[in-house]
Amino acid sequence: MNELDPHLLVVDDDERIRMLLQKFLMRNGFLVSGARDAAHARRLLEGLDFDLIVMDVMMPGETGIDLTRAIRETSETPILLLTAKGETEDRIAGLEAGADDYLAKPFEPKELLLRINAILRRMPEVTPEDVRPKVLSLGGFNYDIERGELWQGEDPVRLTATETQLMRIFATKPGEAISRANLVEELGRDRGQAQERAIDVQITRLRRKIEVDPKQPRYLQTVRGAGYMIAPD
C-alpha cells in the first residue's frame, strides 16, 4: 500500500456487506473508506478526494441514485452502483443520474474488481507535457484528442469515465457513424439490448455537455439505422 493506491469509497447501509467489500478491495491493493449511508458519505466527500465510489442503490433516507445525482452537480468522480438483481429501471435511473456503471446483486467479488479496474483505466491520465494537440472543434468547445480532454474556451469540461471513453471512440472516426453494438463492445460491456439502451442514456448526458440544444444536436448526431456520429466543424 502506498500513496498512489486508488482511494475508493464504499457506501452501503449493510455493515456486514460494507466490511466484506472493504476487506476484499484492500486485499487487492486499494485504499478504502466506508460510509454507512448517504449522509455519512457526504461528510467524507467534503474532506477527502476519492478515485471511485462503490454505492448501494437501496439505502434508508437518501438513495444511492439521489446521492449520485447530487454528486454530479459538483464532481465527476466515477460511481459504480450496486443494484438489486432484475431492477432494470434502477440501473437506467442510475445511469441517467450520472453513474458510470452498475452491478447487480448478488455478484462475484472478482466481477466487482474487474469493473472497478475497467472504470479506473478509462480515466484520462494527466500529463505535464506541453505539446500542441490535435483538436476537434465543436462550436464553442474543443476536444483535445491526445489528452482526452474537453474544453469550453479556457475552461475544462468535466467528463465521467464513460463519457471520456465515448469521446475517445468518436474522435477516432469523426464524420463516421458508430453503431450502438460497436460502442458497447468498445466500452468493454456485455452485449445485449439493455446495454444498448444504456448507451442511449450516456449519449444524452454527453450531449448536455457539448450541445447548445441537446434536443437538436449539431455535433453528436444520431444517424438513423446506423448509430451515432461526431461531426466537428
Stockholm file with secondary structure:
# STOCKHOLM 1.0

chainA/1-233         MNELDPHLLVVDDDERIRMLLQKFLMRNGFLVSGARDAAHARRLLEGLDFDLIVMDVMMPGETGIDLTRAIRETSETPILLLTAKGETEDRIAGLEAGADDYLAKPFEPKELLLRINAILRRMPEVTPEDVRPKVLSLGGFNYDIERGELWQGEDPVRLTATETQLMRIFATKPGEAISRANLVEELGRDRGQAQERAIDVQITRLRRKIEVDPKQPRYLQTVRGAGYMIAPD
#=GR chainA/1-233 SS CCTTSCEEEEECSCHHHHHHHHHHHHHTTCEEEEESSHHHHHHHHHHCCCSEEEEESCCSSSCHHHHHHHHTTTCCCCEEEEEETTCHHHHHHHHHHTCSEEEEESCCHHHHHHHHHHHHHHSCCCCCCCCCCCEEEETTEEEETTTTEEEETTEEECCCHHHHHHHHHHHTSTTCCBCHHHHHHHTTCCCSHHHHHHHHHHHHHHHHHHCSSTTSCSSEEEETTTEEEECCC
#=GC SS_cons         CCTTSCEEEEECSCHHHHHHHHHHHHHTTCEEEEESSHHHHHHHHHHCCCSEEEEESCCSSSCHHHHHHHHTTTCCCCEEEEEETTCHHHHHHHHHHTCSEEEEESCCHHHHHHHHHHHHHHSCCCCCCCCCCCEEEETTEEEETTTTEEEETTEEECCCHHHHHHHHHHHTSTTCCBCHHHHHHHTTCCCSHHHHHHHHHHHHHHHHHHCSSTTSCSSEEEETTTEEEECCC
//
